[in-house]
Amino acid sequence: MDPNQPSKSSSTKKWLIGCGIGCGVIVVLAALLITGGVLYVRSLVEGFKDSEAMLETLTERYGRITEYCPEPDGRIPAGRIEAFLAAREAIAPVRDEIERSISLLEDEGEEIDVKSAGNVFQKLKLGFGLIPKLADYFKARNQALLDTGMGMGEYYYIYSIVYFAWLDKSLVDGPSFPITGEEGDIEYSYEGRDDEETREMRHDISLRRLHRMLLPMLRNQYVKLSQEADPEVSRDWKEALAAELEALESDRYRLAWQDGLPKVIASSLAPYRDRLDSSYSRLMNTIEISMEQR
């Protein structure tokens, strides 16, 4: 998926077929019809449309994800970290609701006998509860970014740098049950594979997704750094950025700054370590790093 091209219908389609809980799309659609789900789906689609309208506004204001340019001197200004934390705090209530639903599904997943029709629909009911909450999450997230004056590119940049390169959070953090999506957006359902192989594939997909976003950002950063030629910027930082950029260009499975953050970036984040760490959601991670801009 190309993160540069926005699509009005991508989020709706992706999540309607995406929150798989092991029962199959045909059963899901049948259940929607049996429960009179026409109004439900209509309301759900409207929820995603609201999110996408906000996403278009974000793109108009701040550019596409890969157009974002981090500060050329490497630092992340305190005001931008505060904006990121404010956005994380604003979406915390809906994120917490989704976490509770995921936890319940994971608990139920071990107990429900899917051969029983009643238990299948019990599980489907739990799964359906996630879908409108996901619409609420993306809407809340996009509104929070508009309110704090932060684009999607900057949000993903800080998210990746903070949680993966600095705090060493796992790329495979997320729901234990399968999540599938169109065109490889979110493909974590691998029937017939063992858990370890599934985790490896989830890890590789997440790495490639973040690589496609972050490589253009670091290119933008290096170009701007070279153009400005600020005498206060250390040679060590410029050399480190050039080396990281070369490493990323030669390995599409490399995470930006995976070998450790340069001092200038780490020192920007250090005063906020506890707040940033507490803002992370293990269960929501794979959902949060799914891209909506195409």
Secondary structure, 3 states (H helix, E strand, C coil): CCCCCECCCHHHHHHHHHCCCCCCHHHHHHHHHHCCCHHHHHHHHHHHHHHHHHHHHHHHHHCCHHHCCCCCCCCCCHHHHHHHHHHHHHCHHHHHHHHHHHHHHHHHHCCCCCCCHHHHHHHHHHHHHHHHHHHHHHHHHHHHHHHHCCCHHHHHHHHHHHHHHHCCCCCCCCCCCCCCCHHHCCCCCCCCCCHHHHHHHHHHHHHHHHHHHHHHHHHHHHHHHHHHCCCCCCHHHHHHHHHHHHHHHHCCCCCCCCCCCCHHHHHHHHHHHHHHHHCCCCCCHHHHCCCCEC
